[in-house]
Amino acid sequence: MKRLTEFDDLLDPTFSQAVIDWQRAHGRHTLPWQNTRDAYRVWLSEIMLQQTQVAAVLGYYARFLERFPTVQALAAGPIEDVMAHWSGLGYYTRARNLHACAVRVVNEYGGVFPADPALLADLPGIGRSTAAAITAFSNGTRAAILDGNVKRVFARVFGVEGYPGEKRIEEGLWKRADALLPVEGIESYTQGLMDLGATLCTRSKPDCGRCPLQARCVAYATGRTDELPVRKPKKTTPEKRADMLVVIHDGDVLLEQRPGTGIWGGLLSLPEVDGHVHIDNAHDGGIALAAHVQTLGSVDEVQALLPLVHVFTHYKLHIYPHKVTLGERATTPANHVWVRMDDIADAALPAPVKKLLLELARPSLF
């Protein structure tokens, strides 16, 4: 007699069938990256959708494909152009990895994405779950996904205790994800899990009445949909300050090329006086600001603009912009460029910086 294993205990073909039937009848079928086996388009959509909602991705996806229609075009494109087309979508490491991945696919695989999820997961910016999604949609490979949406569905349906990001809990979820894979219909199953998490089993106010898994859902049966999945233990969000210079001369603004790694890596941005300083160690920037301004040229006016706040995943940044109007400009510092204010909309800038400059570029303000 065959001895049952932990994996066998997790097997339940009725689960995957319920998801597949629901997806085929009620899931999403008209998104621009669906109904294709083109691994490039599937990969691009999966990277853009990491930590970003569908509504925000749609416009970027179309514009990106227009500029880079193939993986060969992306690999051959300048990284500055890639960053410009990603500007505003956030999490800019994704864009750098996107370009690096395209280069490797062209150089190592002849421009064809590998079907093996292990090989895909070895490429820049592609983890285990994203690799599974790419090859499931483009090749029909039976591979398990476990993104944030799927973790939420599993945690509620199966009553998983503990924070899903904790290693022990996550390993258990991966075992369950592998065990629940259907023999057939992997594309509909994978899309169905994504659709359930995005449209019904949402973080707040889940639509349990329309969920095909309601009858088996532990969270629904025990009235714990608000409690599951268990939230990440709270940590105090650090706060930092940055004094930024909006240096203007003859309709141009001075921008600094940021390093390739780190916050806003590879983007243009406004010059900063002391970088991002912890709020407890920050000063008003007056002395350093005055010294910095004097190196830029003949100063006509310095004006403090309204501060703004930008929240990263790991800290909150208080931005204090200072508009510096020059009568004459000095020699342009290294790693800096002058850009026409009229061209700011197309520049590769962090979202808060672009928003600030677009406001300043309005005729009534500039």
Secondary structure, DSSP 8 states (H G I E B T S, - for coil): -----HHHHH--HHHHHHHHHHHHHHS---STTSS---HHHHHHHHHHTTTS-HHHHHHHHHHHHHH--SHHHHHHS-HHHHHHHHTTS--THHHHHHHHHHHHHHHHHTT---S-HHHHHTSTT--HHHHHHHHHHHH--------HHHHHHHHHHTT--S-TTSHHHHHHHHHHHHHT--SS-HHHHHHHHHHIIIIIS-SSS--GGG-TTGGG-HHHHTT-TTT-S---------EEEEEEEEEEETTEEEEEE--SSSTTTT-EE--BSS-SEETTT----HHHHHHHHHTSEEEEEEEE---EEEE-SS-EEEEEEEEEEEEEE----TTEEEEEGGGGGGS---HHHHHHHHHHHSTTT-
